[in-house]
Amino acid sequence: MSAPEEWAGDRVSRWLAQASELERQLAPVSQVLLEATALQPGEQVLDVGCGTGPTTRQAAAAVGTTGAVTGIDVAAEMLEAAAQAPPTEGAAPVEWTCADVVTWQGPSAAYDVVLSRFGVMFFADPAAAMRTLADVTRPGGRLAFAVWGPRSSSALFEAPYQAARSALAAEGYDVPSESPADAGSYSWSDEEYVVPLLAGAGWRDVAVAPRELVLPVAGGDPEAASRAALDFGPTRVLLDGRSQRERDLVQGAVREVFAGAVDAEGRAHLPASVRLVTARR
């Protein structure tokens, strides 16, 4: 979740167009996250940056009809898509809330658990957002969220990005000497940043656990995956403002990377570094 203007228009439409494949890619992260939350029947849950609601619905199934779940996101189009999914039998009711957590006036001490899968990384004011989340959590309540580890530790991002840089440089195109500005996605990978931030916002027992996962690449087969890589992550940032020829050149290079990482079914998988952050109120 970010400032509302960051999750609007083209960025949201690109996500929605590939939502099913992106969810397939991120499903292993959801499993790790939900295991960490240890949800119990009857609990009240807040899913932050819920997007189209996959983790929200999983949480609703876990807490059952005696619980309740709220999914919050700044992107109204994401929530519209989330609300279209049919309810799961035996699951808790879900409320969809369109708001920016930084300025949200949520119900005081209402939730037993706050969770987020890659939804906390883009707050305009992280400290204010974490204070808000602490305020809406009951004493003793739990926080668990997943964020990306350092980009350099994730072949999922680094391999296509470096292939793109090399392909452009080989053809004489300008390539930035530094990584492109995509700080939000990886800024929470530093434990020395996260622990004091949460502690200062009223959370205790803050822990950051690295998890190394092998994730299916969004798009699946190398051709589709190479197209998807141009829409998200550092490779997308690198291509901003470039010509179609440059984009085609990069897609070919990225396709080769993914072709070298396919499984027996022809789908590409690459390692990714994730940080699982937990805390108590």
C-alpha positions in Angstrom: 0.0 0.0 0.0 1.3 3.5 -0.8 0.0 7.0 -1.1 -3.3 6.7 -3.1 -1.9 8.3 -6.2 0.8 5.6 -6.4 -1.7 2.8 -6.6 -4.0 4.1 -9.3 -4.4 4.0 -13.0 -1.8 2.1 -15.0 -0.2 0.4 -12.0 -3.4 -1.1 -10.8 -4.6 -2.1 -14.3 -1.3 -3.9 -14.9 -1.7 -5.8 -11.7 -5.4 -6.7 -12.4 -4.5 -7.9 -15.9 -2.1 -10.5 -14.4 -3.7 -11.0 -11.0 -4.1 -14.8 -11.3 -0.5 -15.4 -12.3 0.8 -12.9 -9.7 -1.2 -14.8 -7.0 0.3 -18.1 -8.2 3.7 -16.5 -7.8 3.0 -15.2 -4.3 1.0 -18.2 -2.9 4.1 -19.7 -1.2 4.6 -16.4 0.7 0.9 -16.4 1.8 1.4 -19.9 3.2 4.4 -18.8 5.3 2.7 -15.6 6.4 -0.5 -17.4 7.5 1.5 -20.0 9.4 3.2 -17.2 11.3 -0.1 -15.6 12.3 -1.5 -18.8 13.7 -5.1 -17.6 13.3 -7.7 -19.0 15.6 -11.5 -19.4 15.2 -13.4 -16.3 16.3 -10.5 -13.9 15.9 -10.9 -10.4 14.4 -8.3 -9.8 11.6 -7.1 -6.8 9.6 -5.4 -7.5 6.2 -3.3 -4.4 5.2 -2.8 -3.7 1.5 -5.1 -6.6 0.7 -5.3 -5.9 -3.0 -7.7 -8.3 -4.7 -8.1 -10.2 -1.4 -6.4 -13.6 -1.6 -4.9 -13.4 1.9 -8.1 -11.8 3.2 -10.2 -14.7 2.1 -7.7 -17.2 3.5 -7.8 -15.4 6.8 -11.6 -15.5 6.7 -11.5 -19.3 6.2 -9.1 -19.7 9.1 -11.1 -17.7 11.7 -14.5 -19.1 10.6 -18.0 -17.8 10.9 -17.4 -16.7 14.5 -14.6 -14.4 13.4 -14.5 -11.3 11.2 -12.0 -10.0 8.7 -11.4 -6.5 7.2 -9.4 -6.0 4.1 -8.0 -2.5 3.6 -6.3 -1.0 0.5 -5.9 2.4 -1.1 -6.9 1.1 -4.6 -10.6 1.1 -5.1 -10.3 -1.0 -8.3 -8.5 -3.7 -6.4 -11.3 -3.8 -3.8 -13.9 -3.9 -6.4 -12.3 -7.0 -7.9 -11.9 -8.5 -4.4 -15.6 -8.1 -3.6 -16.6 -10.0 -6.8 -15.1 -13.2 -5.5 -17.8 -15.6 -4.2 -17.9 -16.1 -0.4 -16.3 -19.3 1.0 -18.6 -21.6 2.9 -17.8 -21.6 6.6 -15.6 -18.5 6.3 -15.9 -15.2 8.3 -17.7 -12.2 6.8 -15.3 -9.8 5.1 -15.5 -6.0 5.0 -13.6 -4.2 2.3 -12.3 -0.7 3.3 -10.8 1.8 0.9 -8.4 4.0 2.9 -4.8 4.9 3.4 -3.6 3.5 6.7 -1.4 6.6 7.3 -4.5 8.7 7.7 -7.2 6.0 8.5 -9.3 6.5 11.6 -9.8 2.9 12.4 -11.7 1.3 15.3 -9.6 1.4 18.5 -8.3 -1.9 19.8 -10.6 -3.9 17.5 -8.3 -6.5 16.0 -6.6 -9.6 17.4 -4.4 -9.9 14.4 -3.0 -7.5 11.8 -1.4 -9.2 8.7 0.0 -8.0 5.4 1.6 -9.6 2.4 3.8 -7.0 0.8 1.3 -4.3 1.8 3.4 -2.2 4.2 6.3 -1.4 1.9 5.0 1.8 0.3 3.6 3.9 3.1 4.3 7.6 2.6 4.7 7.8 6.4 5.7 4.4 7.8 5.9 5.5 11.4 2.4 7.0 11.3 1.0 3.9 9.6 2.6 1.6 12.2 1.1 3.7 15.0 -2.3 3.5 13.4 -2.0 -0.3 13.2 -0.9 -0.5 16.8 -3.9 1.7 17.8 -6.4 -0.6 16.1 -4.9 -3.8 17.7 -6.0 -5.1 21.0 -3.4 -5.4 23.9 -1.6 -8.7 23.3 -2.7 -8.8 19.7 -0.4 -10.0 16.9 1.3 -8.4 13.9 2.8 -10.4 11.0 3.8 -9.1 7.6 5.9 -10.3 4.7 8.3 -7.9 2.9 10.9 -8.5 0.2 14.5 -9.1 1.3 17.4 -7.3 -0.5 16.9 -7.2 -4.2 20.4 -8.5 -4.7 19.4 -11.7 -2.8 16.5 -12.5 -5.0 17.2 -14.0 -8.4 13.5 -13.5 -9.1 14.3 -9.8 -9.5 18.0 -9.6 -9.9 18.5 -12.1 -12.7 16.1 -10.4 -15.2 17.3 -7.0 -14.1 20.9 -7.7 -14.8 20.1 -9.4 -18.0 18.2 -6.3 -19.1 21.1 -4.1 -18.2 23.6 -6.2 -20.1 21.4 -6.4 -23.2 21.0 -2.6 -23.3 24.7 -1.9 -22.7 25.7 -4.4 -25.4 23.7 -2.4 -27.9 25.2 0.9 -26.8 22.2 2.2 -24.9 22.7 4.2 -21.8 22.4 2.2 -18.6 22.3 3.8 -15.1 25.3 3.1 -12.9 23.0 2.8 -9.9 20.0 0.6 -9.4 16.8 2.3 -10.5 14.6 4.0 -7.9 12.4 1.2 -6.6 13.3 1.6 -3.0 9.8 0.9 -1.6 9.9 -2.7 -2.5 13.1 -3.4 -0.6 13.4 -0.7 2.0 11.9 -3.0 4.7 14.6 -5.7 4.3 16.9 -4.0 6.9 16.3 -5.3 10.4 18.0 -2.2 11.8 15.3 -0.1 10.2 12.3 -2.3 10.9 12.8 -3.1 14.6 13.1 0.5 16.0 10.4 1.7 13.6 7.9 -0.8 15.1 9.1 -0.4 18.7 8.7 3.3 18.4 5.1 2.8 17.1 4.1 0.8 20.2 4.9 -2.8 19.1 6.9 -5.2 21.3 8.7 -8.5 20.7 9.6 -7.5 17.2 11.4 -10.2 15.2 12.6 -10.3 11.6 13.1 -13.8 10.1 14.6 -14.3 6.7 12.9 -16.9 4.5 14.4 -18.1 1.3 11.7 -19.4 -1.1 11.6 -20.6 -4.7 8.7 -18.9 -6.4 7.0 -19.6 -9.7 7.6 -16.7 -12.0 4.4 -14.7 -12.9 3.4 -15.6 -16.4 4.7 -19.2 -16.0 6.3 -20.1 -19.3 9.4 -18.1 -20.4 7.5 -16.1 -23.1 4.7 -15.0 -20.9 7.0 -14.6 -17.9 9.3 -12.3 -19.9 6.3 -10.1 -20.7 5.3 -9.9 -17.1 8.8 -9.0 -16.0 8.6 -5.8 -18.0 5.5 -4.7 -16.0 6.8 -5.0 -12.5 10.0 -4.7 -10.3 13.3 -3.1 -11.2 13.2 -4.2 -14.8 10.1 -2.1 -15.3 11.7 0.9 -13.8 14.8 0.5 -16.0 12.6 0.5 -19.1 10.6 3.6 -18.2 10.7 6.0 -21.1 12.6 3.7 -23.4 11.8 2.8 -27.0 9.9 -0.3 -28.2 13.2 -1.6 -29.7 14.8 -1.4 -26.3 11.9 -3.1 -24.7 12.0 -5.9 -27.3 15.7 -6.3 -26.7 15.2 -6.6 -23.0 12.3 -9.0 -23.3 14.4 -11.3 -25.3 17.2 -11.3 -22.8 14.8 -11.9 -19.9 13.2 -14.7 -21.8 16.5 -16.5 -22.0 17.0 -16.1 -18.2 13.6 -17.7 -17.6 14.2 -20.4 -20.1 17.1 -21.6 -18.1 14.9 -21.9 -14.9 12.0 -24.0 -16.1 10.6 -27.1 -14.4 9.4 -30.3 -16.0 6.2 -28.6 -16.9 8.0 -25.7 -18.6 7.2 -23.1 -16.0 10.0 -20.9 -14.7 10.9 -20.8 -11.0 13.5 -18.6 -9.3 14.7 -18.0 -5.7 13.4 -15.1 -3.8 14.4 -13.6 -0.4 11.6 -12.7 2.0 11.6 -11.2 5.4 8.8 -12.3 7.8 8.3 -9.7 10.5 6.3 -10.5 13.7 5.4 -8.4 16.8 2.9 -8.1 19.6 0.9 -5.1 20.8 
